[in-house]
Amino acid sequence: MKTIFVLLLGVGIGAAAVWQIGRHPTAAVATPSAAAKTERPVLYWFDPMVPEQHFAKPGKSPYMDMELVPRYADAGESDENVVKIDPRIVQNLGVRAEKAEAGHLLRRIDTVGYVETDENRVEVVQARAAGFVEKLHLRALNDPVRRGQLLVEVYSPDLLAAQEEFQLALRRDDPAWRAAARERLSLLGVPEARIAEQEKGGRPVRAVPYFAPSDGVAAEIGVKEGSTVSQGSPMFRIADLSSLWVRAEVPEEQAGWIGPGKSVDIAFPALPGLKLAARVDYLYPELDAKTRTLGVRIKLPNPGLRFRPGMVANVTLYAGATAAAVLVPTESVIATGKRSIVLIDAGNGRFRPVVVKVGGESHGKTEILEGIKVGDAVVVSGQFLIESEANLKGVLARLSGPAQTWTGHGRVTAVDAATGELKMQHQPIPALGWPGMTMPFEVADRALLDGLKIGQAVDFDLAKQGANYLVVGIRVQGGKP
């Protein structure tokens, strides 16, 4: 009776269970399905020390003695090039973003200039004949000079002989001789007034005077009283300072903005409050190889001789506006040497680094030619935190386009680390469409061949360089990389 009772009780419990499953068919599978849904999908596996290299399945890292780490797809975020930072940290560090805007970049160049003598206003007084300086009337360098001022008297035997010949020609009734003698005196530098005096009966003068050809200052005095002079030697250099030049230096990358006629503002530290408007007069034809700058010349009127050669000037050159472009604050651009990066604020603590092509820069704004569009929020402060986080996660490395590699399996048939020779009999590599064969390989570094021996079974990594495939990694099966 007890046995029959136990059997009936078991049948009743089983029937109740069947009846309950019939009423709720999904209950039996609820637990495993829920567990499956709670698992985060894995995007790929990677070695934290080489984050730019991805693997399709877990296993041992080919680079380090460690297991590969899974990279999970975050909920609502599938872009692997996005960096996520706790919004509270972002707020505490004062990370600030501004929107990229459309506009025109005002091309303005602020540089330094130097006042120079206008070489078009320099006169040189030369000796027309060899002789001796009898009387020097201008002795001090940089003294002011007036047009027609007596500078020096030179005794020249040749000049004296030419005057006596002219006196003789005047006493002869020979117009041709007279004209030739008169022309010779003129060519030897005798002033026209002295020649006219001799024609009226004046006697030859022992010393021939030389006069200043223009107003200015004595920029150079090349003779002393009693010294000898040779024909053609410069005795004085007279500089007219009523008009000067300002020479400014423009960086090579901005030289293409400037041309004759462009507007210029000039200010002088020695004359506070004074600001002059001018225009570019001339661009020098040669670039300075040391400073990588181009010389720009500006004319500077100098009434009252307020400006002096050698003075320093603050020069602002205006080159006009660029075409409409995307503009961002200059501090938002991270220059790494090989490229420029801007961090885009995607909201909720998400940031995305973008490689951009930059143009000109002026007044704190930088022109972006490629990479972002108007309205993108760019980070202008606190980039160091986001950049370091992006480096840790390999985001910046992926921006450069990680080198793709292919893995093969084979056996070493010839190796010479000294010459870099490597030959392997490898199995088919379906990803490259290669069948199994024996062939030579180039290696990226001969150090990869150290310790390899003929007959060893190896796993190797290939990377494409140009038209060739290089071995960039070798692992002896069962040994160290």
Secondary structure, DSSP 8 states (H G I E B T S, - for coil): -HHHHHHHHHHHHHHHHHHHHHH-TTGGGHHHHHHHHHS--EEEEEETTEEEEEESS--B-SSSSSB-EEEE--TT---TT-EE--HHHHHHTT-EEEE-EEE--EEEEEEEEEEEE-GGGEEEEE-SS-EEEEEES--STT-EE-TT-EEEEEE-HHHHHHHHHHHHHHHTT-HHHHHHHHHHHHHTT--HHHHHHHHTT----SEEEEE-SSSEEEEEE---TT-EE-TT-EEEEEE--SEEEEEEEEEGGGGGG--TT-EEEEEETTEEEEEEEEEEEEEEEEEETTTTEEEEEEEEE-GGG---TT-EEEEEEEEEE--SEEEEEGGGEEE-SS-EEEEEEEETTEEEEEEEEEEEEETTEEEEEES--TT-EEEEE-HHHHHHHHHHTTHHHHHT----EEEEEEEEEEEETTTTEEEEEE--BGGGTB-SEEEEEEES-GGGGTT--TT-EEEEEEEEETTEEEEEEEEETTS--
